[in-house]
Amino acid sequence: MFGSVVRGEAVGGSDVDLLIRSDMIPKSNIERAELKLKIEELAGLPPFHPFEIHLANSEEMSFYSRIKELTKIG
């Protein structure tokens, strides 16, 4: 998790940024969108929810490693 919620700066319209790291993340944007929908479905999230799901494989983690407030959950 990262972003304004972790920093304690969230406001009413803030989203909750969740980063899922796995080497099984597909490279195709369409497949990634389908995976996000599946995650939302399995989590029982309604169509409109405050979560922003970010997907990254180990190669893409360098982009997220610059985020200081990145918090590991689970």
PDB file with one MODEL, atoms N, CA, C and O in Angstrom:
MODEL        1
ATOM      1  N   MET A   1       0.851  -1.153   0.000  1.00  0.00           N
ATOM      2  CA  MET A   1       0.000   0.000   0.000  1.00  0.00           C
ATOM      3  C   MET A   1       0.909   1.230   0.000  1.00  0.00           C
ATOM      4  O   MET A   1       1.983   1.233   0.602  1.00  0.00           O
ATOM      5  N   PHE A   2       0.450   2.268  -0.688  1.00  0.00           N
ATOM      6  CA  PHE A   2       1.219   3.506  -0.717  1.00  0.00           C
ATOM      7  C   PHE A   2       0.274   4.659  -1.024  1.00  0.00           C
ATOM      8  O   PHE A   2      -0.909   4.447  -1.292  1.00  0.00           O
ATOM      9  N   GLY A   3       0.786   5.851  -0.985  1.00  0.00           N
ATOM     10  CA  GLY A   3      -0.008   7.019  -1.337  1.00  0.00           C
ATOM     11  C   GLY A   3      -0.481   7.803  -0.130  1.00  0.00           C
ATOM     12  O   GLY A   3       0.039   7.660   0.977  1.00  0.00           O
ATOM     13  N   SER A   4      -1.481   8.636  -0.372  1.00  0.00           N
ATOM     14  CA  SER A   4      -1.942   9.575   0.655  1.00  0.00           C
ATOM     15  C   SER A   4      -2.487   8.882   1.902  1.00  0.00           C
ATOM     16  O   SER A   4      -2.357   9.416   3.004  1.00  0.00           O
ATOM     17  N   VAL A   5      -3.087   7.714   1.754  1.00  0.00           N
ATOM     18  CA  VAL A   5      -3.625   7.005   2.925  1.00  0.00           C
ATOM     19  C   VAL A   5      -2.493   6.606   3.862  1.00  0.00           C
ATOM     20  O   VAL A   5      -2.602   6.789   5.074  1.00  0.00           O
ATOM     21  N   VAL A   6      -1.414   6.066   3.319  1.00  0.00           N
ATOM     22  CA  VAL A   6      -0.266   5.648   4.130  1.00  0.00           C
ATOM     23  C   VAL A   6       0.401   6.856   4.776  1.00  0.00           C
ATOM     24  O   VAL A   6       0.851   6.788   5.920  1.00  0.00           O
ATOM     25  N   ARG A   7       0.462   7.957   4.041  1.00  0.00           N
ATOM     26  CA  ARG A   7       1.097   9.168   4.572  1.00  0.00           C
ATOM     27  C   ARG A   7       0.204   9.901   5.571  1.00  0.00           C
ATOM     28  O   ARG A   7       0.653  10.850   6.213  1.00  0.00           O
ATOM     29  N   GLY A   8      -1.043   9.478   5.711  1.00  0.00           N
ATOM     30  CA  GLY A   8      -1.970  10.160   6.608  1.00  0.00           C
ATOM     31  C   GLY A   8      -2.494  11.459   6.038  1.00  0.00           C
ATOM     32  O   GLY A   8      -2.903  12.345   6.788  1.00  0.00           O
ATOM     33  N   GLU A   9      -2.487  11.586   4.714  1.00  0.00           N
ATOM     34  CA  GLU A   9      -2.916  12.810   4.046  1.00  0.00           C
ATOM     35  C   GLU A   9      -4.191  12.623   3.231  1.00  0.00           C
ATOM     36  O   GLU A   9      -4.530  13.478   2.413  1.00  0.00           O
ATOM     37  N   ALA A  10      -4.896  11.522   3.441  1.00  0.00           N
ATOM     38  CA  ALA A  10      -6.087  11.227   2.645  1.00  0.00           C
ATOM     39  C   ALA A  10      -7.203  12.224   2.933  1.00  0.00           C
ATOM     40  O   ALA A  10      -7.371  12.693   4.058  1.00  0.00           O
ATOM     41  N   VAL A  11      -7.953  12.530   1.892  1.00  0.00           N
ATOM     42  CA  VAL A  11      -9.144  13.374   2.003  1.00  0.00           C
ATOM     43  C   VAL A  11     -10.327  12.560   1.476  1.00  0.00           C
ATOM     44  O   VAL A  11     -10.154  11.416   1.056  1.00  0.00           O
ATOM     45  N   GLY A  12     -11.500  13.133   1.495  1.00  0.00           N
ATOM     46  CA  GLY A  12     -12.704  12.414   1.101  1.00  0.00           C
ATOM     47  C   GLY A  12     -12.636  11.706  -0.241  1.00  0.00           C
ATOM     48  O   GLY A  12     -13.165  10.603  -0.377  1.00  0.00           O
ATOM     49  N   GLY A  13     -12.010  12.303  -1.216  1.00  0.00           N
ATOM     50  CA  GLY A  13     -11.953  11.707  -2.552  1.00  0.00           C
ATOM     51  C   GLY A  13     -10.704  10.892  -2.827  1.00  0.00           C
ATOM     52  O   GLY A  13     -10.490  10.460  -3.960  1.00  0.00           O
ATOM     53  N   SER A  14      -9.880  10.675  -1.824  1.00  0.00           N
ATOM     54  CA  SER A  14      -8.624   9.936  -2.026  1.00  0.00           C
ATOM     55  C   SER A  14      -8.889   8.464  -2.309  1.00  0.00           C
ATOM     56  O   SER A  14      -9.837   7.872  -1.793  1.00  0.00           O
ATOM     57  N   ASP A  15      -8.030   7.891  -3.138  1.00  0.00           N
ATOM     58  CA  ASP A  15      -8.115   6.454  -3.358  1.00  0.00           C
ATOM     59  C   ASP A  15      -7.091   5.756  -2.471  1.00  0.00           C
ATOM     60  O   ASP A  15      -6.231   6.397  -1.868  1.00  0.00           O
ATOM     61  N   VAL A  16      -7.197   4.443  -2.403  1.00  0.00           N
ATOM     62  CA  VAL A  16      -6.263   3.628  -1.631  1.00  0.00           C
ATOM     63  C   VAL A  16      -5.423   2.867  -2.648  1.00  0.00           C
ATOM     64  O   VAL A  16      -5.920   1.974  -3.335  1.00  0.00           O
ATOM     65  N   ASP A  17      -4.146   3.227  -2.739  1.00  0.00           N
ATOM     66  CA  ASP A  17      -3.260   2.605  -3.720  1.00  0.00           C
ATOM     67  C   ASP A  17      -2.729   1.279  -3.197  1.00  0.00           C
ATOM     68  O   ASP A  17      -2.060   1.226  -2.166  1.00  0.00           O
ATOM     69  N   LEU A  18      -3.037   0.211  -3.922  1.00  0.00           N
ATOM     70  CA  LEU A  18      -2.563  -1.126  -3.572  1.00  0.00           C
ATOM     71  C   LEU A  18      -1.667  -1.638  -4.689  1.00  0.00           C
ATOM     72  O   LEU A  18      -2.046  -1.610  -5.860  1.00  0.00           O
ATOM     73  N   LEU A  19      -0.492  -2.101  -4.330  1.00  0.00           N
ATOM     74  CA  LEU A  19       0.457  -2.638  -5.301  1.00  0.00           C
ATOM     75  C   LEU A  19       0.547  -4.147  -5.114  1.00  0.00           C
ATOM     76  O   LEU A  19       0.812  -4.634  -4.015  1.00  0.00           O
ATOM     77  N   ILE A  20       0.323  -4.875  -6.195  1.00  0.00           N
ATOM     78  CA  ILE A  20       0.466  -6.328  -6.180  1.00  0.00           C
ATOM     79  C   ILE A  20       1.668  -6.668  -7.041  1.00  0.00           C
ATOM     80  O   ILE A  20       1.707  -6.359  -8.231  1.00  0.00           O
ATOM     81  N   ARG A  21       2.653  -7.312  -6.416  1.00  0.00           N
ATOM     82  CA  ARG A  21       3.879  -7.681  -7.120  1.00  0.00           C
ATOM     83  C   ARG A  21       3.897  -9.192  -7.320  1.00  0.00           C
ATOM     84  O   ARG A  21       3.740  -9.959  -6.370  1.00  0.00           O
ATOM     85  N   SER A  22       4.089  -9.602  -8.559  1.00  0.00           N
ATOM     86  CA  SER A  22       4.179 -11.024  -8.878  1.00  0.00           C
ATOM     87  C   SER A  22       4.821 -11.173 -10.247  1.00  0.00           C
ATOM     88  O   SER A  22       4.585 -10.361 -11.142  1.00  0.00           O
ATOM     89  N   ASP A  23       5.618 -12.196 -10.406  1.00  0.00           N
ATOM     90  CA  ASP A  23       6.189 -12.465 -11.723  1.00  0.00           C
ATOM     91  C   ASP A  23       5.177 -13.155 -12.633  1.00  0.00           C
ATOM     92  O   ASP A  23       5.484 -13.470 -13.783  1.00  0.00           O
ATOM     93  N   MET A  24       3.976 -13.389 -12.121  1.00  0.00           N
ATOM     94  CA  MET A  24       2.912 -13.985 -12.923  1.00  0.00           C
ATOM     95  C   MET A  24       1.979 -12.923 -13.515  1.00  0.00           C
ATOM     96  O   MET A  24       0.976 -13.260 -14.144  1.00  0.00           O
ATOM     97  N   ILE A  25       2.306 -11.648 -13.314  1.00  0.00           N
ATOM     98  CA  ILE A  25       1.508 -10.553 -13.867  1.00  0.00           C
ATOM     99  C   ILE A  25       1.667 -10.586 -15.387  1.00  0.00           C
ATOM    100  O   ILE A  25       2.792 -10.606 -15.886  1.00  0.00           O
ATOM    101  N   PRO A  26       0.564 -10.590 -16.127  1.00  0.00           N
ATOM    102  CA  PRO A  26       0.677 -10.606 -17.594  1.00  0.00           C
ATOM    103  C   PRO A  26       1.260  -9.295 -18.128  1.00  0.00           C
ATOM    104  O   PRO A  26       1.143  -8.249 -17.489  1.00  0.00           O
ATOM    105  N   LYS A  27       1.879  -9.360 -19.288  1.00  0.00           N
ATOM    106  CA  LYS A  27       2.457  -8.164 -19.907  1.00  0.00           C
ATOM    107  C   LYS A  27       1.409  -7.371 -20.692  1.00  0.00           C
ATOM    108  O   LYS A  27       1.506  -6.149 -20.796  1.00  0.00           O
ATOM    109  N   SER A  28       0.433  -8.046 -21.230  1.00  0.00           N
ATOM    110  CA  SER A  28      -0.613  -7.415 -22.030  1.00  0.00           C
ATOM    111  C   SER A  28      -1.506  -6.525 -21.164  1.00  0.00           C
ATOM    112  O   SER A  28      -1.952  -6.933 -20.092  1.00  0.00           O
ATOM    113  N   ASN A  29      -1.761  -5.301 -21.645  1.00  0.00           N
ATOM    114  CA  ASN A  29      -2.631  -4.380 -20.906  1.00  0.00           C
ATOM    115  C   ASN A  29      -4.048  -4.925 -20.773  1.00  0.00           C
ATOM    116  O   ASN A  29      -4.703  -4.721 -19.751  1.00  0.00           O
ATOM    117  N   ILE A  30      -4.518  -5.615 -21.800  1.00  0.00           N
ATOM    118  CA  ILE A  30      -5.861  -6.197 -21.750  1.00  0.00           C
ATOM    119  C   ILE A  30      -5.918  -7.281 -20.678  1.00  0.00           C
ATOM    120  O   ILE A  30      -6.867  -7.337 -19.896  1.00  0.00           O
ATOM    121  N   GLU A  31      -4.910  -8.133 -20.644  1.00  0.00           N
ATOM    122  CA  GLU A  31      -4.870  -9.191 -19.634  1.00  0.00           C
ATOM    123  C   GLU A  31      -4.725  -8.610 -18.226  1.00  0.00           C
ATOM    124  O   GLU A  31      -5.274  -9.156 -17.268  1.00  0.00           O
ATOM    125  N   ARG A  32      -3.994  -7.513 -18.103  1.00  0.00           N
ATOM    126  CA  ARG A  32      -3.854  -6.854 -16.797  1.00  0.00           C
ATOM    127  C   ARG A  32      -5.199  -6.294 -16.338  1.00  0.00           C
ATOM    128  O   ARG A  32      -5.559  -6.416 -15.167  1.00  0.00           O
ATOM    129  N   ALA A  33      -5.932  -5.687 -17.252  1.00  0.00           N
ATOM    130  CA  ALA A  33      -7.250  -5.148 -16.915  1.00  0.00           C
ATOM    131  C   ALA A  33      -8.185  -6.274 -16.482  1.00  0.00           C
ATOM    132  O   ALA A  33      -8.951  -6.127 -15.530  1.00  0.00           O
ATOM    133  N   GLU A  34      -8.115  -7.395 -17.190  1.00  0.00           N
ATOM    134  CA  GLU A  34      -8.937  -8.552 -16.823  1.00  0.00           C
ATOM    135  C   GLU A  34      -8.543  -9.080 -15.445  1.00  0.00           C
ATOM    136  O   GLU A  34      -9.407  -9.471 -14.660  1.00  0.00           O
ATOM    137  N   LEU A  35      -7.249  -9.093 -15.150  1.00  0.00           N
ATOM    138  CA  LEU A  35      -6.773  -9.554 -13.849  1.00  0.00           C
ATOM    139  C   LEU A  35      -7.262  -8.632 -12.734  1.00  0.00           C
ATOM    140  O   LEU A  35      -7.694  -9.100 -11.681  1.00  0.00           O
ATOM    141  N   LYS A  36      -7.194  -7.317 -12.969  1.00  0.00           N
ATOM    142  CA  LYS A  36      -7.692  -6.368 -11.969  1.00  0.00           C
ATOM    143  C   LYS A  36      -9.179  -6.598 -11.698  1.00  0.00           C
ATOM    144  O   LYS A  36      -9.614  -6.582 -10.546  1.00  0.00           O
ATOM    145  N   LEU A  37      -9.953  -6.812 -12.757  1.00  0.00           N
ATOM    146  CA  LEU A  37     -11.385  -7.079 -12.589  1.00  0.00           C
ATOM    147  C   LEU A  37     -11.615  -8.354 -11.789  1.00  0.00           C
ATOM    148  O   LEU A  37     -12.508  -8.407 -10.944  1.00  0.00           O
ATOM    149  N   LYS A  38     -10.815  -9.377 -12.052  1.00  0.00           N
ATOM    150  CA  LYS A  38     -10.935 -10.644 -11.333  1.00  0.00           C
ATOM    151  C   LYS A  38     -10.604 -10.453  -9.848  1.00  0.00           C
ATOM    152  O   LYS A  38     -11.285 -11.000  -8.981  1.00  0.00           O
ATOM    153  N   ILE A  39      -9.562  -9.679  -9.565  1.00  0.00           N
ATOM    154  CA  ILE A  39      -9.180  -9.394  -8.175  1.00  0.00           C
ATOM    155  C   ILE A  39     -10.317  -8.662  -7.465  1.00  0.00           C
ATOM    156  O   ILE A  39     -10.682  -9.007  -6.340  1.00  0.00           O
ATOM    157  N   GLU A  40     -10.872  -7.650  -8.132  1.00  0.00           N
ATOM    158  CA  GLU A  40     -11.983  -6.894  -7.547  1.00  0.00           C
ATOM    159  C   GLU A  40     -13.186  -7.803  -7.285  1.00  0.00           C
ATOM    160  O   GLU A  40     -13.845  -7.701  -6.250  1.00  0.00           O
ATOM    161  N   GLU A  41     -13.454  -8.682  -8.234  1.00  0.00           N
ATOM    162  CA  GLU A  41     -14.573  -9.622  -8.102  1.00  0.00           C
ATOM    163  C   GLU A  41     -14.351 -10.578  -6.928  1.00  0.00           C
ATOM    164  O   GLU A  41     -15.248 -10.782  -6.110  1.00  0.00           O
ATOM    165  N   LEU A  42     -13.157 -11.162  -6.852  1.00  0.00           N
ATOM    166  CA  LEU A  42     -12.845 -12.103  -5.774  1.00  0.00           C
ATOM    167  C   LEU A  42     -12.852 -11.428  -4.400  1.00  0.00           C
ATOM    168  O   LEU A  42     -13.172 -12.058  -3.393  1.00  0.00           O
ATOM    169  N   ALA A  43     -12.498 -10.150  -4.371  1.00  0.00           N
ATOM    170  CA  ALA A  43     -12.497  -9.396  -3.115  1.00  0.00           C
ATOM    171  C   ALA A  43     -13.900  -8.930  -2.728  1.00  0.00           C
ATOM    172  O   ALA A  43     -14.111  -8.414  -1.630  1.00  0.00           O
ATOM    173  N   GLY A  44     -14.850  -9.117  -3.635  1.00  0.00           N
ATOM    174  CA  GLY A  44     -16.223  -8.698  -3.354  1.00  0.00           C
ATOM    175  C   GLY A  44     -16.417  -7.194  -3.392  1.00  0.00           C
ATOM    176  O   GLY A  44     -17.308  -6.659  -2.732  1.00  0.00           O
ATOM    177  N   LEU A  45     -15.581  -6.510  -4.167  1.00  0.00           N
ATOM    178  CA  LEU A  45     -15.680  -5.050  -4.246  1.00  0.00           C
ATOM    179  C   LEU A  45     -16.844  -4.642  -5.142  1.00  0.00           C
ATOM    180  O   LEU A  45     -17.103  -5.294  -6.153  1.00  0.00           O
ATOM    181  N   PRO A  46     -17.542  -3.577  -4.784  1.00  0.00           N
ATOM    182  CA  PRO A  46     -18.618  -3.074  -5.644  1.00  0.00           C
ATOM    183  C   PRO A  46     -18.013  -2.410  -6.884  1.00  0.00           C
ATOM    184  O   PRO A  46     -16.808  -2.162  -6.924  1.00  0.00           O
ATOM    185  N   PRO A  47     -18.843  -2.120  -7.899  1.00  0.00           N
ATOM    186  CA  PRO A  47     -18.319  -1.501  -9.128  1.00  0.00           C
ATOM    187  C   PRO A  47     -17.539  -0.207  -8.880  1.00  0.00           C
ATOM    188  O   PRO A  47     -16.549   0.061  -9.561  1.00  0.00           O
ATOM    189  N   PHE A  48     -17.976   0.584  -7.920  1.00  0.00           N
ATOM    190  CA  PHE A  48     -17.267   1.821  -7.591  1.00  0.00           C
ATOM    191  C   PHE A  48     -16.707   1.671  -6.186  1.00  0.00           C
ATOM    192  O   PHE A  48     -17.457   1.524  -5.221  1.00  0.00           O
ATOM    193  N   HIS A  49     -15.395   1.708  -6.075  1.00  0.00           N
ATOM    194  CA  HIS A  49     -14.719   1.510  -4.792  1.00  0.00           C
ATOM    195  C   HIS A  49     -13.491   2.417  -4.738  1.00  0.00           C
ATOM    196  O   HIS A  49     -13.067   2.937  -5.770  1.00  0.00           O
ATOM    197  N   PRO A  50     -12.917   2.614  -3.555  1.00  0.00           N
ATOM    198  CA  PRO A  50     -11.794   3.551  -3.423  1.00  0.00           C
ATOM    199  C   PRO A  50     -10.420   2.962  -3.725  1.00  0.00           C
ATOM    200  O   PRO A  50      -9.413   3.651  -3.563  1.00  0.00           O
ATOM    201  N   PHE A  51     -10.354   1.711  -4.159  1.00  0.00           N
ATOM    202  CA  PHE A  51      -9.057   1.071  -4.344  1.00  0.00           C
ATOM    203  C   PHE A  51      -8.516   1.252  -5.757  1.00  0.00           C
ATOM    204  O   PHE A  51      -9.234   1.060  -6.738  1.00  0.00           O
ATOM    205  N   GLU A  52      -7.252   1.620  -5.847  1.00  0.00           N
ATOM    206  CA  GLU A  52      -6.533   1.694  -7.119  1.00  0.00           C
ATOM    207  C   GLU A  52      -5.518   0.565  -7.091  1.00  0.00           C
ATOM    208  O   GLU A  52      -4.548   0.611  -6.335  1.00  0.00           O
ATOM    209  N   ILE A  53      -5.742  -0.439  -7.909  1.00  0.00           N
ATOM    210  CA  ILE A  53      -4.875  -1.611  -7.913  1.00  0.00           C
ATOM    211  C   ILE A  53      -3.777  -1.423  -8.953  1.00  0.00           C
ATOM    212  O   ILE A  53      -4.047  -1.204 -10.134  1.00  0.00           O
ATOM    213  N   HIS A  54      -2.542  -1.514  -8.494  1.00  0.00           N
ATOM    214  CA  HIS A  54      -1.369  -1.414  -9.360  1.00  0.00           C
ATOM    215  C   HIS A  54      -0.740  -2.803  -9.436  1.00  0.00           C
ATOM    216  O   HIS A  54      -0.555  -3.460  -8.412  1.00  0.00           O
ATOM    217  N   LEU A  55      -0.417  -3.246 -10.637  1.00  0.00           N
ATOM    218  CA  LEU A  55       0.197  -4.556 -10.837  1.00  0.00           C
ATOM    219  C   LEU A  55       1.619  -4.364 -11.343  1.00  0.00           C
ATOM    220  O   LEU A  55       1.862  -3.521 -12.207  1.00  0.00           O
ATOM    221  N   ALA A  56       2.558  -5.138 -10.812  1.00  0.00           N
ATOM    222  CA  ALA A  56       3.955  -5.013 -11.246  1.00  0.00           C
ATOM    223  C   ALA A  56       4.664  -6.353 -11.140  1.00  0.00           C
ATOM    224  O   ALA A  56       4.466  -7.111 -10.190  1.00  0.00           O
ATOM    225  N   ASN A  57       5.499  -6.627 -12.141  1.00  0.00           N
ATOM    226  CA  ASN A  57       6.383  -7.790 -12.043  1.00  0.00           C
ATOM    227  C   ASN A  57       7.719  -7.293 -11.493  1.00  0.00           C
ATOM    228  O   ASN A  57       7.876  -6.098 -11.241  1.00  0.00           O
ATOM    229  N   SER A  58       8.672  -8.187 -11.307  1.00  0.00           N
ATOM    230  CA  SER A  58       9.941  -7.784 -10.685  1.00  0.00           C
ATOM    231  C   SER A  58      10.680  -6.734 -11.514  1.00  0.00           C
ATOM    232  O   SER A  58      11.368  -5.885 -10.949  1.00  0.00           O
ATOM    233  N   GLU A  59      10.553  -6.775 -12.835  1.00  0.00           N
ATOM    234  CA  GLU A  59      11.202  -5.771 -13.689  1.00  0.00           C
ATOM    235  C   GLU A  59      10.603  -4.385 -13.462  1.00  0.00           C
ATOM    236  O   GLU A  59      11.320  -3.384 -13.487  1.00  0.00           O
ATOM    237  N   GLU A  60       9.303  -4.327 -13.243  1.00  0.00           N
ATOM    238  CA  GLU A  60       8.608  -3.049 -13.092  1.00  0.00           C
ATOM    239  C   GLU A  60       8.705  -2.469 -11.684  1.00  0.00           C
ATOM    240  O   GLU A  60       8.326  -1.319 -11.463  1.00  0.00           O
ATOM    241  N   MET A  61       9.199  -3.238 -10.749  1.00  0.00           N
ATOM    242  CA  MET A  61       9.284  -2.770  -9.366  1.00  0.00           C
ATOM    243  C   MET A  61      10.240  -1.598  -9.195  1.00  0.00           C
ATOM    244  O   MET A  61      10.122  -0.851  -8.223  1.00  0.00           O
ATOM    245  N   SER A  62      11.179  -1.420 -10.110  1.00  0.00           N
ATOM    246  CA  SER A  62      12.103  -0.288  -9.989  1.00  0.00           C
ATOM    247  C   SER A  62      11.332   1.033 -10.004  1.00  0.00           C
ATOM    248  O   SER A  62      11.729   1.992  -9.343  1.00  0.00           O
ATOM    249  N   PHE A  63      10.233   1.082 -10.754  1.00  0.00           N
ATOM    250  CA  PHE A  63       9.399   2.285 -10.783  1.00  0.00           C
ATOM    251  C   PHE A  63       8.813   2.552  -9.401  1.00  0.00           C
ATOM    252  O   PHE A  63       8.785   3.696  -8.949  1.00  0.00           O
ATOM    253  N   TYR A  64       8.347   1.511  -8.732  1.00  0.00           N
ATOM    254  CA  TYR A  64       7.703   1.656  -7.429  1.00  0.00           C
ATOM    255  C   TYR A  64       8.701   1.758  -6.283  1.00  0.00           C
ATOM    256  O   TYR A  64       8.341   2.229  -5.204  1.00  0.00           O
ATOM    257  N   SER A  65       9.934   1.334  -6.484  1.00  0.00           N
ATOM    258  CA  SER A  65      10.923   1.356  -5.400  1.00  0.00           C
ATOM    259  C   SER A  65      11.257   2.779  -4.948  1.00  0.00           C
ATOM    260  O   SER A  65      11.776   2.969  -3.848  1.00  0.00           O
ATOM    261  N   ARG A  66      10.972   3.762  -5.767  1.00  0.00           N
ATOM    262  CA  ARG A  66      11.238   5.159  -5.404  1.00  0.00           C
ATOM    263  C   ARG A  66      10.206   5.703  -4.418  1.00  0.00           C
ATOM    264  O   ARG A  66      10.397   6.778  -3.850  1.00  0.00           O
ATOM    265  N   ILE A  67       9.120   4.971  -4.214  1.00  0.00           N
ATOM    266  CA  ILE A  67       8.057   5.425  -3.319  1.00  0.00           C
ATOM    267  C   ILE A  67       8.460   5.129  -1.881  1.00  0.00           C
ATOM    268  O   ILE A  67       8.548   3.968  -1.483  1.00  0.00           O
ATOM    269  N   LYS A  68       8.702   6.159  -1.117  1.00  0.00           N
ATOM    270  CA  LYS A  68       9.224   6.016   0.242  1.00  0.00           C
ATOM    271  C   LYS A  68       8.218   5.390   1.207  1.00  0.00           C
ATOM    272  O   LYS A  68       8.608   4.667   2.123  1.00  0.00           O
ATOM    273  N   GLU A  69       6.930   5.664   1.009  1.00  0.00           N
ATOM    274  CA  GLU A  69       5.949   5.196   1.978  1.00  0.00           C
ATOM    275  C   GLU A  69       5.369   3.826   1.640  1.00  0.00           C
ATOM    276  O   GLU A  69       4.368   3.416   2.227  1.00  0.00           O
ATOM    277  N   LEU A  70       5.982   3.122   0.708  1.00  0.00           N
ATOM    278  CA  LEU A  70       5.501   1.793   0.326  1.00  0.00           C
ATOM    279  C   LEU A  70       5.489   0.885   1.554  1.00  0.00           C
ATOM    280  O   LEU A  70       6.525   0.672   2.183  1.00  0.00           O
ATOM    281  N   THR A  71       4.327   0.357   1.891  1.00  0.00           N
ATOM    282  CA  THR A  71       4.144  -0.466   3.082  1.00  0.00           C
ATOM    283  C   THR A  71       3.764  -1.877   2.677  1.00  0.00           C
ATOM    284  O   THR A  71       2.833  -2.078   1.897  1.00  0.00           O
ATOM    285  N   LYS A  72       4.485  -2.853   3.204  1.00  0.00           N
ATOM    286  CA  LYS A  72       4.192  -4.248   2.880  1.00  0.00           C
ATOM    287  C   LYS A  72       3.042  -4.739   3.753  1.00  0.00           C
ATOM    288  O   LYS A  72       3.036  -4.556   4.971  1.00  0.00           O
ATOM    289  N   ILE A  73       2.080  -5.362   3.104  1.00  0.00           N
ATOM    290  CA  ILE A  73       0.945  -5.951   3.810  1.00  0.00           C
ATOM    291  C   ILE A  73       0.888  -7.423   3.426  1.00  0.00           C
ATOM    292  O   ILE A  73       0.803  -7.756   2.244  1.00  0.00           O
ATOM    293  N   GLY A  74       0.933  -8.289   4.402  1.00  0.00           N
ATOM    294  CA  GLY A  74       0.836  -9.739   4.146  1.00  0.00           C
ATOM    295  C   GLY A  74       1.994 -10.292   3.512  1.00  0.00           C
ATOM    296  O   GLY A  74       2.038 -11.492   3.244  1.00  0.00           O
TER     297      GLY A  74
ENDMDL
END
